[in-house]
Amino acid sequence: MEHGDRLTGGMRKAQILEITRQDGRVTVEGLAQHFDVTVHTIRRDLSDLADSGHVERVHGGAVIADGSTNIDYVQRQQLNATGKQAIAKACAAAIPHKVSVFINIGTTTEAVARELLNHRDLIVVTNSLNTANILSANPNIDIVVAGGSLRRADGGLLGNLTTQVVDFFKFDYAVISCAGIDADGELLDFDLQEVHATQAIISRSRSTFVVADNSKIMRTAPGRIGSVQDIDTLFTDAALPETLLENWAEYDLKVEVSEQPNSLRSMN
């Protein structure tokens, strides 16, 4: 009997689901090591959880199932906080002082805002009230809030007014998040108003950075923002599957990986 079988299958699957909710993404190898069971056992558990609609199977593991709607914002704030912080540090380090930056809505972009608190002489435009509040602690940053209709769930501002404000600018950098990036390199989101706003942001930026933790990789959503060929750098927290790198080889895309050691999320 495997050590992990001391847990009933139901108990182990409940723990797998909780780990997936906390980290956003898990791998078969990482879970097998964690529970001291075979990869076959974990694959079976993940298949059962996928069949019941709790998770989605992805390359090498699973993510929380999303269907056609995004995960609750408070829950997203708690998912993979360590990975998001690592991504944010790397992204902020790539942004110099004395530039203009657009930061859009998202928990990872909020983490980038926190890492910019020691920057000087920035002009930051954002359609996130949360990001504006974070950056207000730095008197060396001029903050412009792009108006629009308030999305109460996450403090986002969206609509025609948002895109009109974006059109007033030409940004040195854009820092954007998305709900998913699929195998074809399509940047995806759930809210079509957010899709429209993000498309406008990319079109008005000299350099575009996408910040996406590994739970967003190979994740689907119904709205298409654009493609990885439209951006300059992807910041993530785990090595990408080789199949993705092969698919995206024709694009002039830089990938910065801030990999987390000893993680159930690490791609092996």
N, C-alpha and C positions, 0 to 999 in steps of 0.2 A: 504493500500500500504506500502511495506517495505521501510525503509529509503533509502536503497541502490538502490531501483527502481527509485529514482529521477534521477539517472544516467540511460541512456538508456542501454539496454543489450549490445549493441555494444561498448559503452564507457567503461562499466565495464570490458568487456572482454579485451579491449585494455589495460586497467590499470593492469589487472591480468597478461597479457602477459609481460608487462614492469617489474612488480614486479618479475615475474619468471625469466626473463633475468638477473635482478640485483642480485637476491639471489640464483639462481641456482635451488632451489626447493621451493615449497609452499605446505601448507596443506589446506585441505578443512575447518577445524575448524578455522584456523588462518585467512583465507580469509573471511569466514562468519562473524567473529568478526570485521574485518577491514572494510568491506562494510556494516555491520549491515543488513545482509540478512540471509536467511535460508541456511543450508547446502545443501538442495535440489537445491536451485538456483545456488550455487557454483558448485555442481556436474554437473549440466546441462551446465554451462558455460565451465567447464573444458572438458566435453565431446565434446562440439562444437569445442573448440580449438584443441583437439586431432584429431577430424575428419578432420580438415583443415590442419593438419600436423604441427601445431605450438608447441604443447607440447606433452609429453608422460604421460599417467596416470600411477602412481605408487601407492604403498600402502599409503592410507591416503591423497593423493595429486597429484602433477604433477611435472615434470621437463621439461626443454627445450628439444624439440625433437632433436635427433641426427642422426637418420637413420643409415647409414653405415660410416659416417665421424664424426670427432670430431668438437666441437665448435671452432671457430676462437680463436687463442691464446690471442690476445688483449682482446677479450670479456671474455675469461676465467680468465684473470688477474683481471677483474672487478667484477666477480661473487663472492658473499659471502666472501668478503675480511675480514670481522670481524670474521667469523667462521674459516677461514683458519689461521688467526693470533692466535686464541685460540688453535687450533690444534697444530700449530707450537710451541707455548710456552710449551705445555704439552710434546710434543715429545722431544724438546731440553732439557727439564728438566730431561728426562730419560736417556740422554747421558752424561756420566761422562767426566771429563778432561782426557787428555793423552790416547786417544784411536784412532783407525782408523775407518773411516766412509766412506761409499759410499753413495752419494746423486744423485738420477737420475733426469730425466727431468720432470718438472711440476711446476705449479704455487704454489701449496701447499708445495712442497719440497723447492722451492725458499724462501718461508716464513720461513721454518725451518732454512735455511741457515742464514737468518737475525737474528734469535734468537740465533744462535751459535756465534755471533760476540764477545761475552764476554767469550767464552770458551778459555782454554789454552792448548797448546801442542797437538793439534789435527793433524792428517794426514787425509785430506779429498780428496778422489778421486771422480771425477764427470764427466759425459758426457754432462754436461750443461754449456755452456759458460756463461749464465746468473748467474748461481750459483757460478761459479769461480770468476766472477767479483764482486759479493756481498761479498764473503769471503775474497777477496783481501784486504779489509779494515782492517782485523785483522792480524797483523804481527806474531801472535802466532799460526797461522794455516799454515801448509805446504799443498799446493794445488797441486794435480796431475790431469791434464786434460786427460781423456781417448780420444785418437784420433778417427777419423772416418770421415765419410762424413757429411758435415754440412747440417742440416735441417733449412733453413733460417727462417721459420715461427716462430720458438721458440728458436733458438740457440742451438738445440740439436745435438749431435754427435752420429752417428749410423753406423753400418756395421761391417764387420769382424774384422777390426782393433780395434774397441771398445771392442769387446768380447775378443780379444787377450790380450789387456791391463788388463782387468778384471781378466784374468787367472793368472796374475803375483802376485795376492794378495790373502790374507785371511783376510777379514775385521772383526773387532769386531762388527760393526753394519752396517746395510744397511737401508737407509731411502728411500722408494720408493712410488711412486704414481701410480695410474692406472686409466683407463677411467671408469671402472665400476666394481661392485661386485654384482653378481646375487644371486638368492635365494638359489642356491646350494653351495654358498661360493666360486664360481669361480672368480678369478681375471682376468679382461679382458682389452684389449686395441685394438686400431684401426690399428696401424702401426705394421706390422709383424716383421720389423727389431727391433722395440722397444720391442716387446714381447720377441724376442730372447735375446736381451741385458739384459732385466730384469730377465729372467730365469737364465742367467749366474751370475748376481749379487747375487741373492738369494742363488745359489749353493755355492758361495764363501764367505758367511757371517755367523758368529756365531749366530747373532741375527738379525732378520728382522722386521722392523717397517713399516707398511703401513699407510700413511696419506691420508685420503679420507673424504672430507666433505659429508654432507648428500645427495647432488645431485648425488653422485656416487653410493649410495646404491640402489640396485634393478635396476641398469642401465645396459644395454647390449652393447656389442661390439663384433666384430667377432673373435678377436684373444685371445686365452687362454694363460695366463701367468702361472697360477698354481691355487692353492687353499688356502683358509685361514688356512688350516691345515699345510701349508708350512711356515707360518709366526708366529711370537711370539706375537706381539701386533698390534691391529688396533686402530688408533687414529682418532676419528671423532667428530662431533659437535652437534649431536642430538641422543637421545635414539633410539636404533634399534628396529624395530618391533619384537614383541614377537615370531612371526613365524620364523624369522631368528635365534633368539637365540635358539629356539628349534631345528631347523635344524642343527645348528653348535655346539650343546651341547657336541657332542662326541669329538670335537677338543680341544686341549689344547691351547686355544686362549684367550688372555687377551684383553678386550675392554675398552679403556679409552675415556670417553665422556666429552667433554668440551662444555656443553650445553649453548646455548645463550638464555637468558630470553626475554620474550615479543617479540618473533620472529614469523613471518609468516612461518618460516621453521620448527619450533619445532614440533616434533612428539607428539601427544597427546594420 
